[in-house]
Amino acid sequence: MNIEVKNSVKLVDYTKSMQILEQRVQNVLSGKKDEFLWIIEHTPVYTAGTSSTNADLLDKRVNVIKTNRGGKHTCHGPGQKVVYFVLNLNKREKDIRKLISKIENCIMDILSEYKIKSYTDSNNIGIWVGKKNNSMKIAAIGIRVKKWIAYHGFSLNVSNNLTNYKKIIPCGIKDKGVTSLKEMGIKNYDNINEIIVKKFLNIFL
């Protein structure tokens, strides 16, 4: 099984990335192209998933793009790694829960390279750090499955501007904070793309 890996150096417009992703889904489904892993950073954008509600948008002046991924409101921008994938579950296990578990493990493996202890929360999707009674979200997960092709992916906060989250209730979770590698005192994350690729391929190849 082959997974094509692509790293985009320049910031990518969200709408354009969705067009590329949707096209790739069709090409993987028809067997024209291999599965796909794409690491990018977006120009600043707020997006809303299929279970989002208007109440989670605190600043009504914000322009929000509706998307077909699972989940609620989130924001993307420079300094945040967005890891998109297209995986053909027709040739893998048709088990969404197991897929999400593998994605969670992948993110935790990435963070462990920076000596960051992270964990999942059975009530709230995503990856968390810090004490359980004061947990902070460092990575969000949003996945869609179409004809057993799984796509979208996860975002990992590296050095992004965290004040942007104040305009929304991130992922609909009111009582928890948001953090990043930089906020946690990690000064060198230049090699993060390589680590993401390595950990992802370790799990999915």
N, C-alpha and C positions, 0 to 999 in steps of 0.2 A: 504494500500500500504506500503510495506517495503522497506527501503533503507539500504543496508549493508554499514557500516562505517568502514574504515580501515585507521589507521595511521602508516606510515612507519618511524621508528626511524633512520635507516641507510640511507645513500644516495643511490638513485636508478638510475641505468643506463637508459638513455632515451629510447634506442632501446628496452630494456627488458620491460620497462613500456608500450610501444606501443603494444607489443605482448600480454601482459596481458589485456590491454584495448580492443583490437580488439577481443580477445577471449570472453571477458565479453559481448561485444556487441552481439555476436552470441548467447550466453547463455541467455541473456535477451530477445532477439528476439524470441527464441524458447521456452521461459517460464521456462527454467531450473534453472535460478537464479534470485534473486531480483535485483532491481536497485542498483546503486553503488556510493559511495562517497569515494574518496581516496586522502588523504593528504600526499604529499611527498616533499622531496627536491632532486634535481638531482645532479649527478656529473656534472662538468662544461660542457656545450654544447651550440652550436648555432643551431637554427632550422629555417627552411624557410617554410612558409605556401603556400597555393595554389595560392595566388596572389602576391607572392614575385618576385622581379626582381633582376638581378645580380648587377644593379647599386647601390642597397642598401647595398651591401657588400663592405665596405670601405677597409678592410684589406683582400686582396685576398688569403692570406696564411691560413686564418681560414678555418677549416673543418666544413662544414655545412651539417646537416642532413635534407633532404627533408621530409616533413610530409604532411599528407592529411587534416590537420585542415585548417580552413580559416585563412586569415591574411598573414602577411609578415614575415620579419626576427625578431627574438628575441633571447635572451640568457637566459639560466637557470643555476643555480648553488647554492652552499650552502648559506643559509640565505634568500633564496627566497622560499616562500610556493607555491607549484604547486598543484592546487586543481582540480583533475580529477573527472568527473562524467560520469555515463551512465544512461540516463533517457529515459523511454519508452513513447514517445509522442503518441503512439497508444492508450494508456490508459489515456492520459492527453489531453491538447489542442494541436492540430496540427497547432501551430502558432509560427514560429521561432522568429519573432520580439518580441512577448510577452515573449518568453523564455529568450532572450537576456536582455530584460528589467528586468526580475526577477533576472538574474545573476548580473546585474548592481546594483540593489537594495540590493542584498545580500552583495556585496563588500562594498557598502556605509554604510550599517548597521554595518559591521565588523569594519570599520574605525571609525564610530561614537563612538564605545566603547572606543576608545583612544582619544576622543574629537577632531578628525580630520574631518574637513568639506571637503567633496569631491563632485564631480559632473561629469556628463556625458558631452560629446561634440558631437553635432549632426554631425560634420564633421569627427571626429576621434574616432573610437571605443576604449573602455578602460575607466578607471576611473582616474580623474585628481584632482589635488589639487593646492592651491595657487591662485593668482590673474589671471583672465581670460587672461590678456595681457602677462602674464609670467607663463603660466600653466605648471605643471610638471606631468608626468605620473607616477602613483604608482601601477597600476594594468593593466594587459593586458588580453584580452579575445580572445579565438580562439575556434571555435566550428565546428563540422562536424555532418551532419545528414545522416544516412543511413537507408532506410526503416522505417523512423520515429523514429529511435533510435538516440538520441542526445548524443554526447560524446566529449571528450577532456575537455576543461574547462577554468580556468583562473589562472593567476599567480599573486602573491602579493609580492611586494618587502618589505622585513622586515629588514634584515641587510646584504644584499648581496653586493658584490663589484661592485659599479656602473661604475667603469672605463671600465669594460668589454663591456659596451654598445658603447664605442667609436670606436669599430671595425666595427660597423654596423650603418645603419640609422634605429633605432628601430621602427618597425611597419610602416616603410616608411615615418615617420614624421620628417622633417628636422628642423623645427623651434621651437621645444619644447624640454624641458629637461626631465630627469628621476630622480625620488627620491625614498626614502624608509622611513619606520617608523623610523629607526635609524637616518637617515639624518634629519628627522623632529623633532628630539629631544626626541623621545619616548625611554625611557631607559629599561622599563620592558615589554617584550612581550612574557614571558614564557608561558602564558596561551592562546596563539593565536590559537592553534589547537582546543581547546575546544570552543572558540568563533566562529571559522569558522563553526564547526559542528552544533552548536546551531542555528546560523543565517541561515545556509543552510536548515536545517530540518524545521525551522520555516516557510520557504517559500515553500518548496517542499513536506512536509508531509501533 
